[in-house]
Amino acid sequence: MAENTVDIVEIVTEQVIPQGPVHCGSHMAISAGPSYDAMQWVAVEPIWPEWACGCGFRMDIDALDPVSGVWIAALRRQSLQHELEIAQNTLELAFKKAVDAGVDPRALAEVTGVPGTEIDSLLQ
């Protein structure tokens, strides 16, 4: 009975915690891929995890499972949409505060690169 329990635990563990592909005789671990500094003034999380071996070899995570690449991209998009919503709310608050302090909204929009068509929506 004890042997059956150990076998079941090992099977369930393998299903829940998948082992990476084998390289250099051992399983590779998931590692954060290189970050892309598209915007130097913003800290950007690494956007693509990858399999990494202790010897330094790296492999895209979706090389073995293309579905995981879809999950990662969808989660990244969701995160960026959330960040964009926060940035929009912050812009609206700052714009209103500056206008309330007496700054001309058209001049403010021109200097900050905000399209003139967005001024009314920022002030609502």
N, C-alpha and C positions, 0 to 999 in steps of 0.2 A: 504494500500500500504506500509506503513512504517513497519508493522509487517512482511510482506513478505520479505522486504529487510533485516531485522534483521535475519530472519530464514536462508536466503541464505548466509549471511555473516557467521553465526555460522557453517553452513554446510561446506562452503569453508575453513574456519579456521580449522575445525576438519580434513579435508583432507590434508591440507598443513602442519599443526603442529599437528602430531598425539599425543594423550595423551597416557601415559604409562599405564601399567597394574595397577590395584588397589590393594593396600596393606594397611592395617590399616585404611581403609575407605577413602584413598585419592590416587590420581594418583602418580605413581613413576616417577622419573626424570632420564634422561640419565646421567650417571656418568662415568668418566674414570675408567677403571678397574685397578687392580694392575699392576705395571710395573715389568718387568722381567729383572733383572740385570745380563744378560748373560755375558756382557762385562763391568766390573767395571769401566774401563777408558773412556767409551763412555756414554754420556747421552742418554738414550733410552726413547722414548715417550711411554706412556702406550699403549699397543697394542690391547686391547679389551674392548670396552665400555660395560657397563652393566646397567641394571635398578637398581636404588637405592631408598629405602624408608627412610624416616626420622628416623625410628626406628633402622636403621642399616642393615635391610634385603637387600640382593643383589641377583640379578638374571641375568643370561647370557642374553644378548640382543637377541640372536637368539632362545631363548626358545619359543618365540611367533612368530617370523618371521625368519625362517632359511635363507631366501634370503638375509637379511641384513648382516648375517655372511659372506656370499660370497662376498658381496660388500666390507666389511671391510677388509677381507683377501686380496682381489685383490688390493685395495688401498694401503695396507701395503706393498705388494710385489712391486708395482710400486714405492713407496717411497724408498724402500731399493735398488731397481735397480738403481735409480737415485743417491743415496748416493754411491753405488759401482762405478758408472761411475766417479763421482767426485773424489773418493779415487784413482782410477786407473790413472786419469789425474794428480793428485797431486804426485803420486809415480813416474810417468814418468818424470815430471818436476824436482823433487828432485834428481832422479837418474842421469838425464842428467847434472844437475848442479854440482853434486859431481864428475862425470867423467870429466867434463870440468875443474874442479879444480885440476885434476890430480890423483884422486882416481882410482885404478885398478877396472874395472867393475866386474871381476870374484870374487875378494876379497870382494867387496861391496855386491854382490849377496849372497855370502856364509854367510857373517856376518848378513845380514838382513833377511835371509831365503827366498830370491827370487830364484825360480828355475833357474838353469843355462840356460835352454831352453828359458827363457823369456828375457834374456839380450838384444838380438838384437831388439826385439820388443819395449823394453823400451827406446832404444837409437834412434829409428826412428823419 
